[in-house]
Amino acid sequence: MISWLVDALPLPYPDAVVVVGAALLGFVAGALGPFAVLRQRAMFGDAMSHATLPGVAIAFLLTGAKVPEVLLLGAALSAGLAALAMIGLNRSGKLSPDASIGVVLSISLTLGIVLLTHIAGSGNSQQAGLNTYLLGQAAGMVERDIELTLLLGVLAFACVVTFFRLLRSSIFDPGFSAVAGARTWAVDAAATGLLALAIVLGVRTVGAILMVALLVAPCVAARQLTTRLATLVPLAGVIGAVAGGIGGLASGRAELPAGPVIVLLATAFAIACVLFAPRRGVLARRWRSGPHPLVREKARPGTADHSRAEPVS
């Protein structure tokens, strides 16, 4: 299936692989992002993203080989430990949520950079390319990476469809989970697991530093176009896929890092939707609200000329 899709694109084989892989990653990240953004856990995901760096480095130090599946497993374990650390610090009552996120984020990033620097100076010829996990690199993507993303993405969406009502309640009505007989911590763990999956899949392409933007920007854009979560999730996925596909192709042609280009495009979509969305956009709301209140005050009969009413700054 992947080979057929890659061959069907009117692009050179390396470009087609990058476009398909980046688009698929953008869809998975964009669709799973709302379950973090709407729960106000975007920075929580940012800390988990940074925490993948030491996991990648430690996995390489233990195995001595740059096997993508092993490195991603290390990244997943490290991100999970970071999530547990943030939750533990917060529930201990000694640190506020933002302080616990800041502590884990800074420690994770510092440890990751130290380990990657140590590996770079070790003389191991296998370490070449590990630093791409910092800012991402789509050029080295192969069909096996796409197949892995597709497999894990399908499993993630199966979980979303199966437990959609519980995941939705964790966002809008946390008490519903308890009434429905589900343990709150289990629902929270499932949502955190989906977030970790999206981060681990994208960290190699977009990079640990920028991965959170690919989770947030498509959700922000889609939220201006719909108010229903059932529509928001696939719509954010489509926006992420478009940004990923176009960004992957443009970065290759311009010889730029794929991660920053994809994130810039996703952010541009978000800004455009915030400004120009038909019903919730800034311009649409300004149009519906009519003239500025001070303009109406000046335009009253006997107080000012209607034809010359000007907004007062």
ABEGO torsion letter per residue (X at the ends): XAAAAAAABBBBAAAAAAAAAAAAAAAAAAAAAAAAAAAGAAAAAAAAAAAAAAAAAAAAAAAGBBBAAAAAAAAAAAAAAAAAAAAAAAAAGABBAAAAAAAAAAAAAAAAAAAAAAAAAAGBAAABGAAAAAAEBAAABBAAAAAAAAAAAAAAAAAAAAAAAAAAAAAABAAAAAAAGBBAAAAAAAAAAAAAAAAAAAAAAAEAAAAAAAAAAAAAAAAAABABAAAAAAAAAAAAAAAAAAAAAAAAAAGBBAAAAAAAAAAAAAAAAAAABAAABAAAAAAAAEBBAAAAAAABBGABBAAABBBBX
